[in-house]
Amino acid sequence: MGNTVLILTNDEDITAGRVAAELAVRGVPLVRLDPADFPTKVSMSAEISTGTTWSGTVTGLTTGRALVDLDDVAAVYYRRPTQFRLADGMNRAEQQFAYGEARRGFGGVLGALDGALWVNDRAAAVRAEYKPFQLAAASHVGLTIPPTLISSDPQHAHQWAKEQEGPIIYKPLSGIWHADDNQIRALYTSAVEDLDTLLDPAFGRTANLLQRQVPKDHEARAIVVGEQVFAVAIDAGSPSAHNDWRSDYDALSYRRIELPDDTTRKLVALHKQLGLVFGAVDLIHTPDDQWVYLETNQNGEWDWLAEETGIDVASAVADLLTGKAQE
């Protein structure tokens, strides 16, 4: 195994660019690649036999130059690659087959690189996308979480909501961005103003996540990198931002903070249990000085927080990718 860091992301990813710049300053060999370029702009050939590991190259189709020797990859920073762009001229069935083969072939070989550190491990990252899995792990390590219900039963949801001491909110389980009539719409955390709306039969069409709303002094994003935790308080200046700060970035202000040692230890323990070495955690700080865990995003953003507060996440991620964080 060599010492090259492979960064898998799209061409416009500023966050990955911060880490790439830090690695470059250190003189670390790195290759930045968007897997979407396979197979139309780059090709891959890799081989394995009994007693060996995968070896081969990823090559640029226009130049014929090897972009990366798979034997040289020591770490992979998996950020935000785009979908494979397939060649024209295939029908829908052919495209679906080619896409699946590309994902399992190209992606499978990269995922099987011997000894390479992934930030984050892809299997662990997929598991961590499930909010029920996260909440169970957070509860297990001792973090405070909001009382939560996931249900498709209108009657049960209505009864549960009436029994809670405080307002109820709804959260989408699969993130805020959703396709709707060929448009991308944002679905933010929202208050359930009238509990009787939970009795709508449409509630039973899928799983729904409800939580008791946590009293909020302010929110914070904590960036976990290995054993380090960088925390930034997010103060909301509008009603919509107070409900979900992602809905009104212009109304936000930021300040760097230190979390209590106990909370920091639990966040590190949570990510170890999830099998992650990186995570962007959303927290609520209550008026009575308690920290409540909401969720962790295994590929969450932090670039704008570094710009606002100077937190040096890029160096910490670079340390992780080059092995210094594990010495």
Long-range contacts (C-beta under 8 A, 24 or more apart in sequence): 1-71, 1-72, 1-73, 1-74, 1-114, 1-115, 1-116, 2-29, 2-69, 2-71, 2-72, 2-73, 2-74, 3-28, 3-29, 3-72, 3-74, 3-322, 4-29, 4-30, 4-31, 4-68, 4-69, 4-72, 4-73, 4-74, 5-29, 5-30, 5-31, 5-73, 5-74, 5-75, 5-76, 5-77, 5-321, 5-322, 6-30, 6-31, 6-33, 6-68, 6-73, 6-75, 6-76, 6-77, 6-110, 6-116, 7-31, 7-32, 7-33, 7-76, 7-77, 7-79, 8-33, 8-34, 8-35, 8-76, 8-77, 8-78, 8-79, 8-81, 8-110, 9-34, 9-77, 9-78, 9-79, 9-80, 9-81, 10-34, 10-36, 10-79, 10-80, 10-81, 10-82, 13-79, 13-80, 14-303, 15-79, 15-301, 15-302, 15-303, 16-77, 16-79, 16-80, 18-303, 18-306, 18-313, 18-314, 19-77, 19-314, 19-317, 19-318, 19-321, 21-314, 22-314, 22-315, 22-317, 22-318, 23-318, 23-321, 23-322, 26-318, 26-322, 28-318, 28-321, 28-322, 29-72, 31-67, 31-68, 33-58, 33-67, 33-68, 34-81, 34-82, 35-81, 35-82, 35-84, 35-106, 35-107, 35-110, 36-81, 36-82, 36-83, 36-84, 36-85, 37-85, 38-84, 38-102, 38-106, 39-84, 39-86, 39-87, 39-102, 39-106, 40-85, 40-86, 40-87, 41-85, 42-67, 44-105, 44-106, 44-109, 46-70, 46-109, 53-112, 53-113, 53-114, 54-109, 54-112, 54-113, 54-114, 56-109, 70-109, 70-110, 70-113, 73-113, 73-116, 74-115, 74-116, 74-117, 74-322, 74-323, 75-116, 75-117, 75-118, 75-119, 75-320, 75-321, 75-322, 75-323, 76-110, 76-113, 76-116, 76-117, 76-118, 76-119, 77-119, 77-317, 77-321, 78-118, 78-119, 78-120, 78-122, 78-125, 78-299, 79-299, 80-299, 117-277, 117-320, 117-321, 117-323, 119-277, 119-278, 119-317, 119-320, 119-321, 120-275, 120-276, 120-277, 120-278, 120-279, 120-298, 120-299, 121-275, 121-276, 121-277, 123-275, 124-274, 124-275, 124-276, 124-298, 125-276, 125-298, 125-299, 127-274, 127-275, 128-274, 128-275, 128-276, 128-279, 128-296, 128-298, 129-298, 131-171, 131-173, 131-209, 131-295, 133-274, 134-274, 134-295, 134-296, 135-295, 137-270, 137-273, 137-274, 138-270, 138-293, 140-273, 141-266, 141-269, 141-270, 141-273, 142-266, 143-263, 143-266, 143-267, 143-270, 143-291, 143-293, 144-290, 144-291, 144-292, 144-293, 145-292, 145-293, 145-294, 146-211, 146-212, 146-213, 146-214, 146-292, 146-294, 147-211, 147-212, 148-209, 148-210, 148-211, 148-212, 149-209, 149-210, 149-211, 150-207, 150-208, 150-209, 150-210, 151-207, 151-208, 151-210, 152-203, 152-204, 152-205, 152-206, 152-207, 152-208, 153-203, 153-204, 154-198, 154-199, 154-200, 154-201, 154-203, 154-204, 155-199, 157-198, 157-203, 157-208, 157-210, 158-195, 158-196, 158-198, 158-199, 160-210, 161-192, 161-195, 161-198, 161-210, 162-195, 164-212, 165-212, 166-212, 166-213, 166-215, 167-191, 167-192, 167-212, 167-213, 168-192, 168-195, 168-210, 168-211, 168-212, 168-213, 169-210, 169-211, 169-212, 169-213, 169-243, 170-208, 170-209, 170-210, 171-209, 171-210, 171-211, 172-209, 173-207, 173-208, 173-209, 176-246, 186-246, 186-247, 188-240, 188-243, 188-244, 188-246, 188-247, 189-243, 189-244, 190-243, 190-244, 191-243, 214-284, 214-286, 214-292, 215-286, 215-287, 215-288, 216-242, 216-284, 216-285, 216-286, 216-287, 217-285, 217-286, 217-287, 218-284, 218-285, 219-245, 219-282, 219-283, 219-284, 219-285, 220-257, 220-259, 220-282, 220-283, 220-284, 220-285, 220-291, 221-280, 221-281, 221-282, 221-283, 221-300, 221-302, 221-305, 222-259, 222-267, 222-280, 222-281, 222-283, 223-278, 223-279, 223-280, 223-281, 223-300, 223-302, 223-305, 223-311, 223-313, 224-267, 224-268, 224-271, 224-276, 224-278, 224-279, 224-280, 224-281, 224-296, 225-277, 225-278, 225-313, 225-316, 225-317, 225-319, 225-320, 225-325, 226-268, 226-277, 226-278, 226-316, 226-319, 226-320, 226-325, 226-326, 227-268, 227-325, 228-316, 228-325, 229-259, 229-264, 229-267, 229-268, 230-256, 230-302, 230-311, 230-312, 230-313, 230-316, 231-256, 231-257, 231-258, 231-259, 232-256, 232-257, 232-305, 232-308, 232-309, 232-311, 233-257, 233-285, 254-305, 254-308, 254-309, 255-309, 256-309, 256-310, 256-311, 259-283, 259-291, 260-291, 263-291, 270-296, 271-296, 274-298, 277-320, 278-317, 278-320
